[in-house]
Amino acid sequence: MTINFRNLVIMGILLSILMFSAGCTQAPAPATGPGPVVTTMETATPSATAVASKTATKEEMVAFVKEAVAYAEANGKEKALAEFSNPKGSFFRGELYIYAYDINGTTIAHPVNPEKIGVNRINEKDVKGNLFIQELRDAALDGTGFGSYYYINPTQNNAVEKKLGYVMVVDDTWWLGSGIYFGPDDTTVAPAPETSPAGAIPGQPV
């Protein structure tokens, strides 16, 4: 029994030597294929097309207003006005935001100037004397339309700039719109005190 056990041990040692020399116990070579995918900050960041540009185009403004009208029709006036007046809401995007007026020119929603809500601005003039609210309201009465006027741009050190507004009527009681700027005006005309109604602040954005 002792001889057989010793022979078995010797045979086991010899077999181990043979296997080692044949490479059976060699560690596997590193994989040559691609390693695990690692999500970097670059791949996790939304694409540039998903981020709204700072300066909106005319087409983006029109689409924005149409989206707001559809929202108002789907959700009702009360909920829509609350959303339009919310500076952190879904209708304040970069330099674009929605404002709303009743058919008489009274502000009923405004995320930038909430103090204007409830104020009738139909006779308010821009810095060059244009009855811009009246002109925008008249365009809305046709269903939809554009209106150009001059106003200070609070994002450009209050420089007087030409602004294009786009408006749409929601129903026969109210309308809404938005606007984009087109750069500095070549002449600056300070508004006379009598051009603004009592309580109005000259140069406030519409």
MIDOSE-1310 file (N, C-alpha, C; in nm, 2 decimals, decimal comma, always signed):
residues 206
mtin	+0,08/-0,12/+0,00/+0,00/+0,00/+0,00/+0,09/+0,12/+0,00; +0,20/+0,11/+0,07/+0,29/+0,23/+0,08/+0,35/+0,25/-0,05; +0,39/+0,14/-0,12/+0,46/+0,16/-0,25/+0,36/+0,22/-0,35; +0,24/+0,17/-0,35/+0,14/+0,22/-0,45/+0,11/+0,37/-0,43
frnl	+0,10/+0,41/-0,30/+0,07/+0,55/-0,27/+0,18/+0,64/-0,32; +0,31/+0,59/-0,30/+0,42/+0,67/-0,34/+0,43/+0,68/-0,49; +0,39/+0,57/-0,56/+0,39/+0,58/-0,71/+0,29/+0,67/-0,76; +0,17/+0,68/-0,69/+0,07/+0,77/-0,73/+0,11/+0,91/-0,71
vimg	+0,18/+0,94/-0,60/+0,23/+1,08/-0,58/+0,33/+1,12/-0,69; +0,42/+1,02/-0,72/+0,52/+1,05/-0,82/+0,46/+1,08/-0,96; +0,36/+1,00/-0,99/+0,29/+1,01/-1,12/+0,21/+1,15/-1,12; +0,16/+1,19/-1,01/+0,09/+1,32/-1,00/+0,18/+1,43/-1,02
ills	+0,30/+1,42/-0,97/+0,40/+1,53/-0,98/+0,45/+1,54/-1,13; +0,47/+1,42/-1,19/+0,51/+1,42/-1,33/+0,40/+1,47/-1,42; +0,28/+1,44/-1,39/+0,17/+1,49/-1,47/+0,16/+1,64/-1,46; +0,18/+1,69/-1,34/+0,17/+1,84/-1,32/+0,28/+1,91/-1,40
ilmf	+0,40/+1,85/-1,40/+0,52/+1,91/-1,48/+0,48/+1,91/-1,62; +0,43/+1,80/-1,67/+0,39/+1,79/-1,82/+0,29/+1,90/-1,86; +0,19/+1,91/-1,77/+0,08/+2,01/-1,80/+0,14/+2,15/-1,80; +0,22/+2,18/-1,70/+0,28/+2,31/-1,70/+0,37/+2,35/-1,82
sagc	+0,45/+2,25/-1,86/+0,53/+2,27/-1,98/+0,45/+2,28/-2,10; +0,33/+2,22/-2,11/+0,24/+2,23/-2,22/+0,16/+2,36/-2,22; +0,17/+2,44/-2,12/+0,10/+2,57/-2,11/-0,04/+2,56/-2,06; -0,08/+2,44/-2,01/-0,22/+2,43/-1,96/-0,25/+2,52/-1,84
tqap	-0,15/+2,55/-1,76/-0,17/+2,63/-1,64/-0,14/+2,78/-1,67; -0,11/+2,81/-1,80/-0,08/+2,95/-1,83/-0,21/+3,04/-1,81; -0,19/+3,16/-1,76/-0,30/+3,25/-1,74/-0,36/+3,29/-1,88; -0,49/+3,31/-1,89/-0,55/+3,35/-2,02/-0,50/+3,49/-2,06
apat	-0,48/+3,50/-2,19/-0,43/+3,63/-2,25/-0,54/+3,73/-2,24; -0,51/+3,86/-2,22/-0,61/+3,97/-2,21/-0,70/+3,97/-2,34; -0,82/+4,00/-2,32/-0,91/+4,00/-2,43/-0,87/+4,12/-2,53; -0,88/+4,09/-2,66/-0,84/+4,19/-2,76/-0,96/+4,28/-2,80
gpgp	-1,08/+4,24/-2,76/-1,20/+4,31/-2,81/-1,22/+4,44/-2,72; -1,32/+4,52/-2,76/-1,34/+4,64/-2,68/-1,38/+4,61/-2,54; -1,34/+4,70/-2,45/-1,37/+4,68/-2,31/-1,52/+4,73/-2,28; -1,56/+4,73/-2,16/-1,69/+4,78/-2,12/-1,71/+4,92/-2,16
vvtt	-1,84/+4,95/-2,21/-1,87/+5,09/-2,24/-1,88/+5,18/-2,12; -1,81/+5,29/-2,12/-1,82/+5,38/-2,00/-1,89/+5,51/-2,05; -1,99/+5,55/-1,98/-2,06/+5,67/-2,02/-1,99/+5,79/-1,96; -1,94/+5,88/-2,05/-1,87/+6,00/-2,01/-1,97/+6,11/-2,00
meta	-1,92/+6,22/-1,95/-2,00/+6,34/-1,94/-2,04/+6,39/-2,08; -1,95/+6,37/-2,17/-1,97/+6,41/-2,31/-2,09/+6,34/-2,37; -2,09/+6,21/-2,35/-2,20/+6,13/-2,41/-2,33/+6,15/-2,34; -2,32/+6,18/-2,21/-2,44/+6,20/-2,13/-2,50/+6,33/-2,15
tpsa	-2,43/+6,43/-2,20/-2,48/+6,56/-2,22/-2,57/+6,57/-2,34; -2,69/+6,64/-2,33/-2,78/+6,65/-2,44/-2,71/+6,71/-2,56; -2,76/+6,67/-2,68/-2,70/+6,73/-2,80/-2,73/+6,88/-2,81; -2,66/+6,95/-2,89/-2,67/+7,09/-2,90/-2,81/+7,13/-2,96
tava	-2,87/+7,04/-3,04/-3,00/+7,06/-3,10/-3,11/+7,06/-3,00; -3,08/+6,99/-2,89/-3,19/+6,98/-2,78/-3,19/+7,10/-2,69; -3,09/+7,19/-2,70/-3,08/+7,31/-2,62/-3,13/+7,43/-2,70; -3,23/+7,51/-2,65/-3,28/+7,62/-2,73/-3,17/+7,73/-2,74
skta	-3,16/+7,79/-2,86/-3,07/+7,89/-2,88/-3,10/+8,01/-2,80; -3,00/+8,10/-2,77/-3,03/+8,22/-2,69/-3,12/+8,31/-2,77; -3,09/+8,34/-2,90/-3,16/+8,43/-2,98/-3,25/+8,34/-3,07; -3,38/+8,35/-3,05/-3,48/+8,28/-3,13/-3,49/+8,33/-3,27
tkee	-3,53/+8,25/-3,36/-3,56/+8,29/-3,50/-3,71/+8,32/-3,51; -3,75/+8,38/-3,62/-3,89/+8,42/-3,64/-3,97/+8,29/-3,64; -3,92/+8,19/-3,71/-3,99/+8,06/-3,72/-4,01/+8,00/-3,58; -3,91/+8,01/-3,49/-3,92/+7,95/-3,36/-4,02/+8,03/-3,28
mvaf	-4,03/+8,16/-3,30/-4,12/+8,24/-3,22/-4,26/+8,21/-3,26; -4,29/+8,19/-3,39/-4,42/+8,16/-3,44/-4,47/+8,02/-3,39; -4,38/+7,92/-3,39/-4,41/+7,79/-3,34/-4,43/+7,79/-3,19; -4,36/+7,88/-3,12/-4,38/+7,89/-2,98/-4,51/+7,95/-2,94
vkea	-4,56/+8,05/-3,02/-4,69/+8,11/-2,99/-4,80/+8,01/-3,03; -4,79/+7,94/-3,14/-4,89/+7,84/-3,17/-4,89/+7,72/-3,07; -4,78/+7,69/-3,01/-4,78/+7,58/-2,91/-4,85/+7,64/-2,79; -4,84/+7,76/-2,75/-4,90/+7,82/-2,64/-5,05/+7,83/-2,66
vaya	-5,10/+7,86/-2,78/-5,24/+7,86/-2,81/-5,30/+7,72/-2,79; -5,23/+7,63/-2,85/-5,28/+7,49/-2,83/-5,29/+7,44/-2,69; -5,19/+7,49/-2,61/-5,19/+7,46/-2,47/-5,31/+7,52/-2,40; -5,34/+7,65/-2,43/-5,46/+7,71/-2,37/-5,59/+7,65/-2,41
eang	-5,60/+7,60/-2,54/-5,72/+7,54/-2,58/-5,74/+7,40/-2,51; -5,63/+7,33/-2,49/-5,63/+7,20/-2,43/-5,65/+7,20/-2,28; -5,60/+7,31/-2,21/-5,60/+7,31/-2,06/-5,69/+7,41/-2,00; -5,75/+7,50/-2,08/-5,84/+7,60/-2,03/-5,77/+7,73/-1,99
keka	-5,84/+7,84/-1,99/-5,79/+7,97/-1,97/-5,72/+7,99/-1,84; -5,78/+7,95/-1,73/-5,72/+7,97/-1,60/-5,58/+7,90/-1,58; -5,58/+7,78/-1,62/-5,45/+7,70/-1,60/-5,35/+7,76/-1,70; -5,39/+7,80/-1,82/-5,29/+7,85/-1,92/-5,23/+7,99/-1,87
laef	-5,32/+8,07/-1,82/-5,27/+8,20/-1,77/-5,17/+8,19/-1,65; -5,20/+8,09/-1,57/-5,10/+8,07/-1,46/-4,97/+8,02/-1,51; -4,97/+7,93/-1,61/-4,85/+7,88/-1,67/-4,77/+7,99/-1,74; -4,84/+8,07/-1,82/-4,78/+8,18/-1,89/-4,72/+8,28/-1,80
snpk	-4,77/+8,30/-1,68/-4,72/+8,40/-1,59/-4,60/+8,35/-1,50; -4,58/+8,22/-1,51/-4,48/+8,15/-1,43/-4,34/+8,17/-1,50; -4,24/+8,25/-1,44/-4,11/+8,26/-1,50/-4,03/+8,13/-1,50; -4,08/+8,03/-1,43/-4,01/+7,90/-1,43/-4,09/+7,80/-1,50
gsff	-4,19/+7,84/-1,57/-4,28/+7,75/-1,64/-4,23/+7,71/-1,77; -4,32/+7,63/-1,84/-4,28/+7,57/-1,97/-4,28/+7,66/-2,08; -4,33/+7,79/-2,06/-4,34/+7,88/-2,17/-4,25/+8,01/-2,14; -4,14/+7,98/-2,08/-4,03/+8,08/-2,06/-3,91/+8,01/-2,10
rgel	-3,86/+8,03/-2,23/-3,75/+7,96/-2,28/-3,65/+8,06/-2,34; -3,54/+8,07/-2,27/-3,43/+8,17/-2,32/-3,49/+8,31/-2,32; -3,49/+8,37/-2,44/-3,54/+8,51/-2,46/-3,69/+8,50/-2,50; -3,74/+8,39/-2,52/-3,88/+8,38/-2,55/-3,97/+8,35/-2,43
yiya	-4,08/+8,43/-2,43/-4,18/+8,40/-2,32/-4,32/+8,44/-2,38; -4,42/+8,39/-2,32/-4,56/+8,43/-2,36/-4,62/+8,53/-2,27; -4,68/+8,63/-2,34/-4,76/+8,73/-2,27/-4,91/+8,72/-2,32; -5,00/+8,76/-2,24/-5,14/+8,75/-2,28/-5,22/+8,87/-2,24
ydin	-5,32/+8,91/-2,32/-5,40/+9,03/-2,30/-5,55/+8,99/-2,33; -5,64/+9,07/-2,27/-5,77/+9,05/-2,31/-5,80/+9,13/-2,43; -5,92/+9,13/-2,48/-5,95/+9,19/-2,61/-5,94/+9,34/-2,60; -5,95/+9,40/-2,48/-5,95/+9,54/-2,46/-5,80/+9,60/-2,44
gtti	-5,71/+9,50/-2,43/-5,57/+9,55/-2,41/-5,52/+9,55/-2,27; -5,59/+9,48/-2,18/-5,55/+9,46/-2,04/-5,46/+9,34/-2,03; -5,35/+9,35/-1,96/-5,26/+9,24/-1,94/-5,32/+9,14/-1,85; -5,32/+9,01/-1,89/-5,38/+8,91/-1,81/-5,28/+8,80/-1,77
ahpv	-5,16/+8,80/-1,84/-5,05/+8,71/-1,80/-4,92/+8,77/-1,85; -4,82/+8,76/-1,76/-4,69/+8,82/-1,80/-4,58/+8,77/-1,70; -4,49/+8,68/-1,75/-4,39/+8,63/-1,65/-4,28/+8,72/-1,61; -4,25/+8,83/-1,69/-4,14/+8,92/-1,67/-4,19/+9,04/-1,58
npek	-4,31/+9,09/-1,62/-4,37/+9,21/-1,54/-4,50/+9,17/-1,48; -4,51/+9,09/-1,38/-4,63/+9,06/-1,32/-4,71/+9,18/-1,26; -4,64/+9,29/-1,24/-4,71/+9,41/-1,19/-4,80/+9,47/-1,30; -4,78/+9,43/-1,42/-4,86/+9,48/-1,53/-5,00/+9,40/-1,54
igvn	-5,01/+9,29/-1,48/-5,13/+9,21/-1,48/-5,25/+9,29/-1,42; -5,35/+9,31/-1,50/-5,46/+9,39/-1,46/-5,46/+9,53/-1,51; -5,35/+9,57/-1,57/-5,33/+9,71/-1,62/-5,37/+9,71/-1,77; -5,46/+9,81/-1,80/-5,49/+9,83/-1,94/-5,38/+9,91/-2,01
rine	-5,33/+9,85/-2,12/-5,21/+9,92/-2,19/-5,24/+9,96/-2,33; -5,37/+9,96/-2,36/-5,41/+9,98/-2,50/-5,36/+10,12/-2,56; -5,35/+10,22/-2,47/-5,30/+10,35/-2,51/-5,15/+10,37/-2,48; -5,08/+10,27/-2,44/-4,94/+10,28/-2,40/-4,86/+10,29/-2,53
kdvk	-4,76/+10,37/-2,53/-4,67/+10,39/-2,65/-4,53/+10,34/-2,63; -4,47/+10,30/-2,74/-4,33/+10,26/-2,72/-4,24/+10,38/-2,72; -4,11/+10,37/-2,72/-4,02/+10,48/-2,71/-4,02/+10,57/-2,83; -4,08/+10,53/-2,94/-4,10/+10,62/-3,05/-4,24/+10,66/-3,08
gnlf	-4,33/+10,64/-2,98/-4,46/+10,69/-2,99/-4,56/+10,60/-3,06; -4,52/+10,48/-3,09/-4,61/+10,38/-3,15/-4,70/+10,32/-3,05; -4,83/+10,31/-3,08/-4,93/+10,24/-3,00/-4,91/+10,09/-3,02; -4,81/+10,03/-2,96/-4,77/+9,90/-3,00/-4,87/+9,79/-2,95
iqel	-4,93/+9,81/-2,83/-5,02/+9,71/-2,78/-5,15/+9,72/-2,86; -5,19/+9,84/-2,90/-5,31/+9,85/-2,99/-5,28/+9,78/-3,12; -5,16/+9,80/-3,18/-5,13/+9,74/-3,31/-5,12/+9,59/-3,30; -5,07/+9,54/-3,19/-5,06/+9,39/-3,17/-5,21/+9,34/-3,15
rdaa	-5,29/+9,41/-3,07/-5,43/+9,37/-3,05/-5,50/+9,36/-3,19; -5,48/+9,47/-3,27/-5,55/+9,47/-3,40/-5,51/+9,35/-3,49; -5,38/+9,32/-3,48/-5,33/+9,20/-3,55/-5,40/+9,07/-3,50; -5,41/+9,06/-3,37/-5,47/+8,94/-3,31/-5,62/+8,93/-3,35
ldgt	-5,69/+9,05/-3,37/-5,83/+9,05/-3,41/-5,85/+8,99/-3,54; -5,74/+8,99/-3,62/-5,75/+8,93/-3,76/-5,72/+8,78/-3,75; -5,70/+8,73/-3,63/-5,67/+8,59/-3,60/-5,53/+8,56/-3,56; -5,44/+8,62/-3,64/-5,30/+8,61/-3,62/-5,22/+8,72/-3,70
gfgs	-5,10/+8,75/-3,65/-5,03/+8,85/-3,73/-4,91/+8,90/-3,66; -4,83/+8,99/-3,72/-4,71/+9,04/-3,67/-4,72/+9,19/-3,64; -4,63/+9,24/-3,56/-4,63/+9,38/-3,53/-4,49/+9,42/-3,49; -4,44/+9,53/-3,55/-4,30/+9,58/-3,53/-4,31/+9,70/-3,44
yyyi	-4,22/+9,72/-3,35/-4,21/+9,84/-3,27/-4,07/+9,85/-3,21; -4,04/+9,96/-3,15/-3,91/+9,99/-3,09/-3,93/+9,99/-2,94; -3,83/+9,92/-2,88/-3,84/+9,91/-2,73/-3,70/+9,88/-2,68; -3,68/+9,91/-2,55/-3,55/+9,88/-2,49/-3,54/+9,73/-2,47
nptq	-3,42/+9,68/-2,48/-3,39/+9,53/-2,46/-3,32/+9,52/-2,32; -3,39/+9,47/-2,22/-3,33/+9,46/-2,09/-3,21/+9,36/-2,08; -3,19/+9,28/-2,18/-3,08/+9,19/-2,19/-2,96/+9,25/-2,26; -2,97/+9,37/-2,31/-2,86/+9,44/-2,38/-2,85/+9,58/-2,32
nnav	-2,84/+9,59/-2,19/-2,81/+9,72/-2,12/-2,92/+9,82/-2,16; -3,04/+9,78/-2,18/-3,16/+9,87/-2,21/-3,14/+9,95/-2,34; -3,06/+9,89/-2,43/-3,05/+9,96/-2,56/-3,18/+9,96/-2,64; -3,21/+10,06/-2,71/-3,34/+10,07/-2,79/-3,31/+9,98/-2,91
ekkl	-3,40/+9,88/-2,93/-3,39/+9,78/-3,04/-3,53/+9,77/-3,10; -3,52/+9,73/-3,23/-3,64/+9,70/-3,30/-3,69/+9,56/-3,26; -3,82/+9,55/-3,23/-3,87/+9,42/-3,19/-3,99/+9,37/-3,28; -3,99/+9,25/-3,31/-4,10/+9,19/-3,38/-4,18/+9,10/-3,29
gyvm	-4,31/+9,13/-3,29/-4,40/+9,05/-3,21/-4,49/+8,97/-3,30; -4,53/+8,85/-3,25/-4,62/+8,77/-3,32/-4,74/+8,73/-3,23; -4,86/+8,75/-3,27/-4,97/+8,73/-3,18/-5,08/+8,64/-3,25; -5,15/+8,57/-3,16/-5,26/+8,49/-3,21/-5,38/+8,50/-3,11
vvdd	-5,50/+8,50/-3,16/-5,62/+8,51/-3,08/-5,65/+8,37/-3,03; -5,69/+8,35/-2,90/-5,73/+8,23/-2,85/-5,88/+8,21/-2,86; -5,95/+8,31/-2,82/-6,10/+8,31/-2,85/-6,14/+8,46/-2,86; -6,26/+8,49/-2,86/-6,30/+8,63/-2,88/-6,29/+8,71/-2,76
twwl	-6,22/+8,66/-2,65/-6,20/+8,74/-2,53/-6,06/+8,77/-2,50; -5,96/+8,69/-2,56/-5,82/+8,71/-2,53/-5,73/+8,66/-2,64; -5,61/+8,72/-2,63/-5,50/+8,68/-2,73/-5,37/+8,68/-2,66; -5,27/+8,61/-2,72/-5,14/+8,60/-2,66/-5,03/+8,62/-2,77
gsgi	-4,91/+8,63/-2,73/-4,80/+8,65/-2,82/-4,67/+8,64/-2,76; -4,56/+8,66/-2,84/-4,43/+8,66/-2,80/-4,35/+8,75/-2,89; -4,22/+8,78/-2,86/-4,14/+8,87/-2,95/-3,99/+8,84/-2,95; -3,93/+8,89/-3,05/-3,78/+8,88/-3,07/-3,72/+9,01/-3,11
yfgp	-3,60/+9,03/-3,07/-3,53/+9,16/-3,10/-3,45/+9,15/-3,22; -3,42/+9,26/-3,29/-3,35/+9,26/-3,41/-3,23/+9,35/-3,41; -3,17/+9,38/-3,29/-3,05/+9,46/-3,28/-3,08/+9,60/-3,25; -2,97/+9,68/-3,22/-2,98/+9,82/-3,18/-3,04/+9,90/-3,28
ddtt	-3,11/+10,00/-3,24/-3,17/+10,10/-3,33/-3,06/+10,21/-3,35; -3,07/+10,28/-3,47/-2,97/+10,37/-3,50/-2,99/+10,51/-3,43; -3,11/+10,53/-3,38/-3,14/+10,65/-3,31/-3,22/+10,62/-3,18; -3,18/+10,69/-3,08/-3,25/+10,66/-2,95/-3,34/+10,78/-2,92
vapa	-3,47/+10,75/-2,90/-3,56/+10,86/-2,87/-3,62/+10,83/-2,74; -3,59/+10,93/-2,64/-3,65/+10,91/-2,51/-3,79/+10,93/-2,51; -3,87/+10,85/-2,44/-4,02/+10,87/-2,44/-4,06/+10,99/-2,35; -4,15/+11,07/-2,40/-4,20/+11,18/-2,32/-4,29/+11,12/-2,21
pets	-4,29/+11,19/-2,09/-4,37/+11,14/-1,98/-4,52/+11,12/-2,01; -4,57/+11,20/-2,10/-4,72/+11,19/-2,13/-4,75/+11,08/-2,23; -4,65/+11,01/-2,28/-4,67/+10,90/-2,38/-4,72/+10,77/-2,31; -4,70/+10,76/-2,17/-4,73/+10,64/-2,10/-4,85/+10,67/-2,01
paga	-4,94/+10,57/-1,99/-5,05/+10,59/-1,90/-5,01/+10,60/-1,76; -5,09/+10,65/-1,67/-5,05/+10,66/-1,53/-5,02/+10,52/-1,48; -4,91/+10,52/-1,40/-4,86/+10,39/-1,34/-4,78/+10,31/-1,43; -4,76/+10,34/-1,56/-4,68/+10,26/-1,65/-4,54/+10,30/-1,64
ipgq	-4,45/+10,21/-1,66/-4,31/+10,23/-1,66/-4,26/+10,23/-1,80; -4,21/+10,35/-1,85/-4,16/+10,36/-1,99/-4,05/+10,26/-2,01; -4,06/+10,19/-2,12/-3,95/+10,10/-2,16/-3,96/+9,96/-2,11; -4,07/+9,93/-2,04/-4,08/+9,79/-1,99/-4,11/+9,70/-2,11
pv	-4,05/+9,58/-2,11/-4,08/+9,49/-2,22/-4,22/+9,44/-2,22; -4,28/+9,42/-2,34/-4,41/+9,37/-2,36/-4,42/+9,22/-2,34
